[in-house]
Amino acid sequence: MAPSSVDLFVVGGGVNGAAVARDAAGRGLRVALAERHDYAAATSSASSKLLHGGLRYLESLEFGLVRDSLIERYLLLKEAPHLVHPLRFLVPVTEGQGRPPWLVHLGLKLYDLLAGRRSLGASGRLGPEQIAELPRLRKDRLTAVFQYQDCRTDDSRLVLALLLDARERGADVANYREVLRITARRTGYRVLVAEQGRRREFEARFVVNTAGPWVNAVNRLCDKPPPELPLRLVRGSHIVLAMPSPAQEAAYTLQNEDGRVVFALPWLEGRYLVLGTTEVPQEGDASSAACGEEERDYLLSVYNRYFDHPRGPASARHVITSWSGVRALVDSGQGNLSRITRGAGFSHVSQGAGGFISVYGGKLTTHRSLAEEVMTRLGRLGAAMGPAWTRGAPLPGGALTRDQLAVLADEGPETLDLATRRRWVSTYGDRTRLLYDAIEGDPTLARTVAPGIAEAELVHAREREDARSAEDFLYRRTKLFIDQTASGRAEVEAWFAGKSG
């Protein structure tokens, strides 16, 4: 079989690779993307579920990164209203803490200033009566509580929306497509991949490596790769507690005695609380990343330092799940892991009529601007393309306002319960109509396969979103793993096994 010819081959289906593929396809380039596992299977589905400016980066004087992040946060609120939602944060300050109230207040005002007209609301200090009304927050040694605004998101759904947009603009996007070898040629590169039990080749003028923690491993698949940047793998772990938020859908930014910051975030309609994140060196392959006992106990200790609970201190028995993501950061030699920049680094090399760019680092929030930077660098290497276009462009599912999404949930088939319809609009946005139409065309698709899961949703995930397994569906296409019974998971597994058999 003759090689497929493309302008750009992207390695890695996390948020950065998805954003690059989308941007490039929208500029008229022929694009292919390969993800060796499922989309967003690693770092991009193991985040804090936040789109934020990075308040703590102000201490490292990374004002440009914070401002860029705040701009992107604002844009994403407009581009994906079904996936991005404002979230109120509370910042308790206690006696003896490294950051006194005046410093926290100054930092928040600077945060407001950098957001400018894109602010989600001014920060401020809570009064005594407001503090008294906060349930479970320990008041001993408390000197002040501040508030500010940021955003939460569904990270893996955000990645998927970018990839679906890339595909709809002509990109050849595939998961479970593994890059085996990249060979430099006069015209650029030949990329050998394995997918669906066979091997396939692509001829590409340009290659962009967005493999995250595996960026240097992908470089080594090429006989003439770009220079490697020093890489620091830092693991961030999160734990989930089966208890509601301490402040009715508010999040907390908690300052620990060691100077680190831990978030306590309401999750899945406030039914759970996510605590994170840690920062420890990742030893060995990033695929083995998992939250260790020491990290778990660290997060629990921070929580218990700030909150009381009727059931007593939170302990390991309250942790119902955890996840860990590995950040691939450019190693600046900084000993303090919290001080290593989250800004992106780039390395490139020209090859005949093409070139190869490797991307290091980056934040979930700034994926769009990172992709624009990659496109600028490709232009310098000789790629001819259309103008920048992604700023303000809605993502798939993002064409309706939040009020319109609420109406869409009410208008769904009566054979579906309202809770399912509401979950669908917060997952698929205006694309929920595709699921409604499927049920209208075949009412048997309203059949319940597992609690809260209609067959129409499984068909949609398999046929339109490339889900291959129950894990793909329960963990990344949705977050239904956390509420699903063992028998329900088995039913979903059996459904996928039957469809692939």
KELUM-526000 format. One line per 8 residues: number of its first residue (from 0); for each residue z, y, x of C-alpha. Coordinates in nm, 3 decimals. Layout:
N
NUM	Z/Y/X ~ ...
***
This chain:
501
0	0.000/0.000/0.000 ~ -0.095/0.342/0.133 ~ 0.194/0.582/0.205 ~ 0.280/0.837/-0.061 ~ 0.203/1.189/0.060 ~ 0.456/1.469/0.004 ~ 0.531/1.809/0.153 ~ 0.906/1.753/0.172
8	1.125/1.445/0.193 ~ 1.495/1.500/0.119 ~ 1.752/1.246/0.239 ~ 2.071/1.242/0.033 ~ 2.135/1.277/-0.341 ~ 2.454/1.481/-0.334 ~ 2.474/1.840/-0.449 ~ 2.296/1.992/-0.149
16	2.007/1.747/-0.152 ~ 1.970/1.786/-0.529 ~ 1.963/2.165/-0.498 ~ 1.704/2.157/-0.218 ~ 1.479/1.917/-0.412 ~ 1.502/2.133/-0.724 ~ 1.431/2.458/-0.543 ~ 1.139/2.312/-0.348
24	0.979/2.147/-0.651 ~ 1.001/2.475/-0.841 ~ 0.815/2.651/-0.558 ~ 0.521/2.414/-0.588 ~ 0.601/2.172/-0.306 ~ 0.546/1.799/-0.349 ~ 0.895/1.656/-0.308 ~ 1.053/1.313/-0.273
32	1.429/1.246/-0.255 ~ 1.610/0.930/-0.150 ~ 1.973/0.844/-0.223 ~ 2.080/0.506/-0.084 ~ 2.353/0.458/-0.346 ~ 2.395/0.638/-0.678 ~ 2.353/1.012/-0.711 ~ 2.670/1.201/-0.611
40	2.834/0.868/-0.524 ~ 3.035/1.011/-0.234 ~ 3.169/1.362/-0.167 ~ 2.988/1.531/-0.455 ~ 3.176/1.327/-0.717 ~ 3.510/1.339/-0.536 ~ 3.577/1.713/-0.544 ~ 3.855/1.911/-0.712
48	3.615/1.969/-1.004 ~ 3.625/2.343/-0.929 ~ 3.362/2.611/-0.888 ~ 3.558/2.881/-0.710 ~ 3.538/3.157/-0.460 ~ 3.789/2.999/-0.226 ~ 4.089/3.228/-0.247 ~ 4.251/3.074/0.060
56	3.943/3.143/0.274 ~ 4.043/3.508/0.271 ~ 4.315/3.419/0.522 ~ 4.040/3.305/0.759 ~ 3.859/3.637/0.700 ~ 3.556/3.453/0.556 ~ 3.476/3.738/0.321 ~ 3.103/3.663/0.313
64	3.162/3.301/0.209 ~ 3.406/3.406/-0.063 ~ 3.172/3.671/-0.202 ~ 2.876/3.432/-0.199 ~ 3.088/3.172/-0.380 ~ 3.200/3.422/-0.644 ~ 2.839/3.524/-0.711 ~ 2.734/3.159/-0.747
72	3.031/3.086/-0.973 ~ 2.920/3.364/-1.207 ~ 2.558/3.244/-1.211 ~ 2.658/2.886/-1.288 ~ 2.860/2.999/-1.589 ~ 2.532/3.126/-1.734 ~ 2.308/2.847/-1.608 ~ 2.516/2.548/-1.722
80	2.761/2.659/-1.995 ~ 2.815/2.298/-2.104 ~ 2.933/2.199/-1.755 ~ 3.108/2.512/-1.625 ~ 3.412/2.666/-1.792 ~ 3.651/2.949/-1.702 ~ 3.999/2.836/-1.607 ~ 4.318/3.041/-1.580
88	4.522/2.983/-1.264 ~ 4.890/3.060/-1.215 ~ 5.039/3.115/-0.870 ~ 5.417/3.073/-0.847 ~ 5.585/3.237/-0.548 ~ 5.925/3.115/-0.432 ~ 6.189/3.235/-0.187 ~ 6.129/3.154/0.178
96	5.759/3.091/0.122 ~ 5.519/3.191/0.398 ~ 5.323/3.419/0.163 ~ 5.552/3.677/0.000 ~ 5.465/3.828/-0.341 ~ 5.307/4.142/-0.195 ~ 5.069/3.934/0.020 ~ 4.967/3.710/-0.271
104	4.910/4.019/-0.486 ~ 4.698/4.179/-0.213 ~ 4.489/3.864/-0.174 ~ 4.422/3.846/-0.547 ~ 4.319/4.210/-0.564 ~ 4.080/4.152/-0.275 ~ 3.946/3.849/-0.466 ~ 3.887/4.075/-0.768
112	3.715/4.333/-0.547 ~ 3.479/4.077/-0.394 ~ 3.391/3.945/-0.742 ~ 3.306/4.298/-0.857 ~ 3.124/4.309/-1.188 ~ 3.107/3.928/-1.180 ~ 3.482/3.906/-1.227 ~ 3.605/3.673/-1.500
120	3.904/3.895/-1.562 ~ 4.145/4.091/-1.349 ~ 4.430/3.914/-1.174 ~ 4.785/4.027/-1.241 ~ 5.155/3.959/-1.227 ~ 5.333/3.789/-1.515 ~ 5.632/3.958/-1.673 ~ 5.976/3.792/-1.712
128	5.912/3.693/-2.074 ~ 5.579/3.532/-1.988 ~ 5.739/3.338/-1.703 ~ 6.021/3.219/-1.930 ~ 5.764/3.069/-2.167 ~ 5.604/2.850/-1.899 ~ 5.719/2.494/-1.972 ~ 5.855/2.276/-1.694
136	5.801/2.533/-1.415 ~ 6.120/2.539/-1.209 ~ 6.273/2.886/-1.216 ~ 6.520/2.840/-0.929 ~ 6.410/3.033/-0.618 ~ 6.115/3.170/-0.815 ~ 6.039/3.532/-0.726 ~ 5.703/3.594/-0.900
144	5.412/3.433/-1.084 ~ 5.059/3.571/-1.060 ~ 4.744/3.481/-1.252 ~ 4.371/3.486/-1.176 ~ 4.050/3.325/-1.303 ~ 3.815/3.064/-1.157 ~ 3.600/2.786/-1.305 ~ 3.605/2.410/-1.347
152	3.308/2.175/-1.371 ~ 3.199/1.814/-1.392 ~ 3.075/1.774/-1.036 ~ 2.864/1.459/-1.073 ~ 2.701/1.587/-1.395 ~ 2.615/1.911/-1.215 ~ 2.439/1.713/-0.940 ~ 2.254/1.510/-1.200
160	2.138/1.825/-1.382 ~ 1.989/1.956/-1.057 ~ 1.809/1.627/-0.995 ~ 1.675/1.606/-1.350 ~ 1.538/1.958/-1.314 ~ 1.374/1.861/-0.984 ~ 1.215/1.558/-1.148 ~ 1.090/1.759/-1.443
168	0.923/1.993/-1.193 ~ 0.738/1.701/-1.034 ~ 0.976/1.567/-0.768 ~ 0.990/1.191/-0.698 ~ 1.367/1.144/-0.723 ~ 1.532/0.802/-0.690 ~ 1.874/0.651/-0.636 ~ 1.925/0.315/-0.463
176	1.639/0.416/-0.231 ~ 1.754/0.372/0.130 ~ 1.586/0.540/0.426 ~ 1.534/0.284/0.702 ~ 1.333/0.476/0.962 ~ 1.184/0.821/1.021 ~ 0.895/0.838/1.267 ~ 0.759/1.162/1.412
184	0.383/1.206/1.381 ~ 0.130/1.477/1.453 ~ 0.128/1.575/1.085 ~ 0.507/1.564/1.047 ~ 0.692/1.242/0.968 ~ 0.652/0.896/0.824 ~ 0.956/0.780/0.625 ~ 1.016/0.411/0.556
192	1.243/0.332/0.260 ~ 1.370/0.024/0.080 ~ 1.391/0.029/-0.299 ~ 1.385/-0.229/-0.576 ~ 1.356/-0.513/-0.328 ~ 1.049/-0.380/-0.148 ~ 0.957/-0.139/0.127 ~ 0.762/0.181/0.076
200	0.635/0.455/0.308 ~ 0.605/0.830/0.263 ~ 0.404/1.075/0.472 ~ 0.593/1.406/0.476 ~ 0.531/1.731/0.662 ~ 0.898/1.820/0.644 ~ 1.227/1.631/0.625 ~ 1.558/1.780/0.513
208	1.868/1.576/0.590 ~ 2.151/1.643/0.342 ~ 2.339/1.317/0.397 ~ 2.680/1.484/0.422 ~ 2.921/1.270/0.627 ~ 2.624/1.056/0.734 ~ 2.410/1.348/0.852 ~ 2.413/1.242/1.218
216	2.357/0.877/1.126 ~ 2.039/0.981/0.943 ~ 1.935/1.193/1.242 ~ 1.952/0.877/1.452 ~ 1.704/0.702/1.223 ~ 1.441/0.941/1.360 ~ 1.276/0.902/1.699 ~ 1.260/1.282/1.745
224	1.552/1.428/1.548 ~ 1.691/1.781/1.558 ~ 1.989/1.846/1.787 ~ 2.318/1.716/1.648 ~ 2.594/1.964/1.572 ~ 2.956/1.861/1.640 ~ 3.086/1.703/1.321 ~ 3.441/1.695/1.185
232	3.508/1.457/0.898 ~ 3.799/1.575/0.685 ~ 3.927/1.370/0.393 ~ 4.043/1.540/0.076 ~ 4.231/1.317/-0.168 ~ 4.331/1.374/-0.529 ~ 4.564/1.189/-0.761 ~ 4.569/1.188/-1.141
240	4.890/1.189/-1.345 ~ 4.902/1.073/-1.705 ~ 5.080/1.385/-1.823 ~ 4.955/1.709/-1.974 ~ 4.923/2.036/-1.792 ~ 5.251/2.226/-1.747 ~ 5.099/2.536/-1.908 ~ 4.860/2.444/-2.190
248	4.525/2.431/-2.016 ~ 4.628/2.658/-1.729 ~ 4.592/2.541/-1.371 ~ 4.836/2.609/-1.089 ~ 4.778/2.706/-0.728 ~ 5.084/2.572/-0.548 ~ 5.183/2.688/-0.201 ~ 5.358/2.423/0.002
256	5.613/2.492/0.273 ~ 5.362/2.388/0.542 ~ 5.128/2.670/0.435 ~ 4.876/2.443/0.261 ~ 4.764/2.500/-0.097 ~ 4.755/2.229/-0.363 ~ 4.589/2.263/-0.704 ~ 4.737/2.120/-1.024
264	4.451/2.108/-1.273 ~ 4.435/2.011/-1.640 ~ 4.163/1.751/-1.681 ~ 3.981/1.595/-1.975 ~ 4.108/1.832/-2.243 ~ 4.444/1.866/-2.072 ~ 4.540/1.501/-2.124 ~ 4.568/1.443/-1.750
272	4.670/1.641/-1.445 ~ 4.476/1.632/-1.119 ~ 4.667/1.711/-0.800 ~ 4.474/1.786/-0.481 ~ 4.370/1.822/-0.222 ~ 4.487/1.687/0.111 ~ 4.322/1.755/0.444 ~ 4.345/1.475/0.697
280	4.099/1.349/0.959 ~ 3.878/1.068/0.831 ~ 3.876/0.783/1.077 ~ 3.592/0.533/1.065 ~ 3.305/0.525/0.820 ~ 3.328/0.778/0.537 ~ 3.246/0.498/0.291 ~ 3.598/0.365/0.340
288	3.768/0.690/0.234 ~ 4.062/0.634/0.001 ~ 4.384/0.813/-0.084 ~ 4.660/0.670/0.130 ~ 5.027/0.639/0.038 ~ 5.120/0.927/0.265 ~ 4.867/1.157/0.097 ~ 4.979/1.045/-0.249
296	5.344/1.109/-0.168 ~ 5.258/1.449/-0.018 ~ 5.088/1.562/-0.340 ~ 5.372/1.427/-0.554 ~ 5.629/1.611/-0.341 ~ 5.446/1.942/-0.392 ~ 5.432/1.883/-0.766 ~ 5.802/1.796/-0.787
304	5.895/2.101/-0.583 ~ 5.755/2.323/-0.858 ~ 5.798/2.129/-1.182 ~ 6.062/1.945/-1.380 ~ 5.962/1.675/-1.625 ~ 6.153/1.507/-1.909 ~ 6.072/1.166/-1.762 ~ 6.212/1.264/-1.424
312	6.029/1.341/-1.100 ~ 5.666/1.230/-1.079 ~ 5.636/0.917/-0.869 ~ 5.380/0.657/-0.767 ~ 5.415/0.481/-1.102 ~ 5.281/0.791/-1.279 ~ 4.959/0.791/-1.073 ~ 4.686/0.630/-1.281
320	4.391/0.681/-1.045 ~ 4.288/0.868/-0.732 ~ 3.975/0.964/-0.541 ~ 3.888/1.083/-0.193 ~ 3.595/1.284/-0.066 ~ 3.496/1.338/0.296 ~ 3.387/1.687/0.396 ~ 3.135/1.698/0.678
328	3.230/2.020/0.856 ~ 3.088/2.183/1.165 ~ 3.357/2.131/1.428 ~ 3.453/2.467/1.575 ~ 3.736/2.319/1.781 ~ 3.992/2.458/1.537 ~ 4.305/2.244/1.540 ~ 4.413/2.345/1.188
336	4.185/2.154/0.950 ~ 4.240/2.414/0.678 ~ 4.094/2.681/0.905 ~ 3.763/2.506/0.973 ~ 3.490/2.696/0.791 ~ 3.342/2.554/0.472 ~ 3.026/2.748/0.542 ~ 2.708/2.551/0.614
344	2.551/2.485/0.952 ~ 2.186/2.401/1.020 ~ 1.994/2.230/1.297 ~ 1.615/2.200/1.312 ~ 1.321/2.088/1.519 ~ 0.946/2.145/1.484 ~ 0.716/1.844/1.481 ~ 0.340/1.894/1.484
352	0.248/2.061/1.156 ~ 0.596/2.004/1.014 ~ 0.964/2.002/1.096 ~ 1.307/1.848/1.035 ~ 1.619/2.034/0.916 ~ 1.969/1.885/0.907 ~ 2.236/2.046/0.692 ~ 2.605/2.037/0.782
360	2.894/2.136/0.556 ~ 2.859/2.360/0.254 ~ 3.054/2.390/-0.071 ~ 2.986/2.256/-0.419 ~ 2.990/2.613/-0.550 ~ 2.727/2.747/-0.309 ~ 2.465/2.473/-0.340 ~ 2.201/2.706/-0.488
368	2.224/2.969/-0.214 ~ 2.233/2.693/0.050 ~ 1.907/2.556/-0.091 ~ 1.751/2.903/-0.071 ~ 1.854/2.922/0.295 ~ 1.692/2.583/0.360 ~ 1.372/2.704/0.194 ~ 1.374/3.016/0.412
376	1.406/2.797/0.722 ~ 1.126/2.570/0.603 ~ 0.908/2.879/0.566 ~ 0.976/2.967/0.928 ~ 0.865/2.616/1.024 ~ 0.534/2.673/0.847 ~ 0.585/2.555/0.489 ~ 0.377/2.749/0.236
384	0.557/2.789/-0.095 ~ 0.613/3.006/-0.397 ~ 0.887/3.270/-0.428 ~ 1.257/3.210/-0.487 ~ 1.320/3.134/-0.854 ~ 1.653/2.953/-0.913 ~ 1.877/3.257/-0.954 ~ 1.960/3.269/-1.325
392	1.740/2.972/-1.419 ~ 1.920/2.745/-1.669 ~ 1.985/2.386/-1.572 ~ 1.882/2.103/-1.804 ~ 2.123/2.108/-2.096 ~ 2.213/2.473/-2.036 ~ 1.991/2.649/-2.291 ~ 2.265/2.700/-2.555
400	2.573/2.920/-2.560 ~ 2.917/2.766/-2.605 ~ 2.920/2.873/-2.970 ~ 2.581/2.710/-3.025 ~ 2.703/2.393/-2.858 ~ 2.994/2.379/-3.102 ~ 2.747/2.401/-3.390 ~ 2.535/2.126/-3.234
408	2.839/1.897/-3.229 ~ 2.900/1.961/-3.598 ~ 2.535/1.891/-3.685 ~ 2.520/1.542/-3.531 ~ 2.471/1.214/-3.716 ~ 2.754/1.124/-3.952 ~ 2.747/0.771/-3.809 ~ 2.909/0.920/-3.496
416	3.266/1.045/-3.500 ~ 3.324/1.413/-3.423 ~ 3.508/1.338/-3.097 ~ 3.202/1.157/-2.961 ~ 2.967/1.435/-3.069 ~ 3.187/1.696/-2.903 ~ 3.200/1.491/-2.584 ~ 2.824/1.459/-2.590
424	2.760/1.833/-2.611 ~ 3.002/1.897/-2.323 ~ 2.820/1.630/-2.120 ~ 2.453/1.672/-2.210 ~ 2.444/2.024/-2.352 ~ 2.133/2.091/-2.559 ~ 1.994/1.755/-2.439 ~ 2.236/1.599/-2.690
432	1.948/1.635/-2.934 ~ 1.769/1.356/-2.745 ~ 2.051/1.119/-2.832 ~ 2.060/1.239/-3.193 ~ 1.683/1.188/-3.222 ~ 1.713/0.837/-3.078 ~ 1.966/0.741/-3.344 ~ 1.755/0.898/-3.617
440	1.459/0.690/-3.499 ~ 1.665/0.373/-3.466 ~ 1.999/0.383/-3.654 ~ 2.113/0.063/-3.482 ~ 2.161/0.269/-3.164 ~ 2.473/0.416/-3.324 ~ 2.632/0.074/-3.270 ~ 2.955/0.090/-3.073
448	2.928/-0.110/-2.751 ~ 3.276/-0.017/-2.630 ~ 3.542/0.223/-2.765 ~ 3.380/0.569/-2.793 ~ 3.047/0.453/-2.649 ~ 2.740/0.423/-2.871 ~ 2.443/0.220/-2.748 ~ 2.224/0.531/-2.769
456	2.424/0.685/-2.484 ~ 2.386/0.378/-2.264 ~ 2.011/0.370/-2.327 ~ 1.989/0.741/-2.243 ~ 2.186/0.691/-1.920 ~ 1.969/0.399/-1.811 ~ 1.626/0.531/-1.910 ~ 1.661/0.904/-1.843
464	1.943/0.930/-1.589 ~ 1.882/0.623/-1.366 ~ 2.220/0.457/-1.432 ~ 2.205/0.100/-1.304 ~ 2.558/-0.023/-1.363 ~ 2.878/0.026/-1.557 ~ 3.021/0.213/-1.258 ~ 2.729/0.456/-1.256
472	2.783/0.526/-1.626 ~ 3.163/0.524/-1.653 ~ 3.239/0.718/-1.334 ~ 2.947/0.955/-1.276 ~ 2.734/0.991/-1.591 ~ 3.063/1.025/-1.781 ~ 3.434/1.009/-1.702 ~ 3.501/0.737/-1.959
480	3.647/0.503/-1.698 ~ 3.984/0.667/-1.731 ~ 4.030/0.597/-2.103 ~ 3.834/0.274/-2.130 ~ 4.013/-0.055/-2.186 ~ 3.950/-0.354/-1.962 ~ 3.758/-0.524/-2.243 ~ 3.558/-0.204/-2.300
488	3.459/-0.189/-1.934 ~ 3.357/-0.553/-1.950 ~ 3.137/-0.480/-2.253 ~ 2.962/-0.196/-2.068 ~ 2.915/-0.418/-1.763 ~ 2.768/-0.691/-1.984 ~ 2.531/-0.443/-2.145 ~ 2.391/-0.328/-1.811
496	2.373/-0.686/-1.684 ~ 2.176/-0.785/-1.992 ~ 1.932/-0.497/-1.955 ~ 1.868/-0.570/-1.589 ~ 1.841/-0.944/-1.635
***
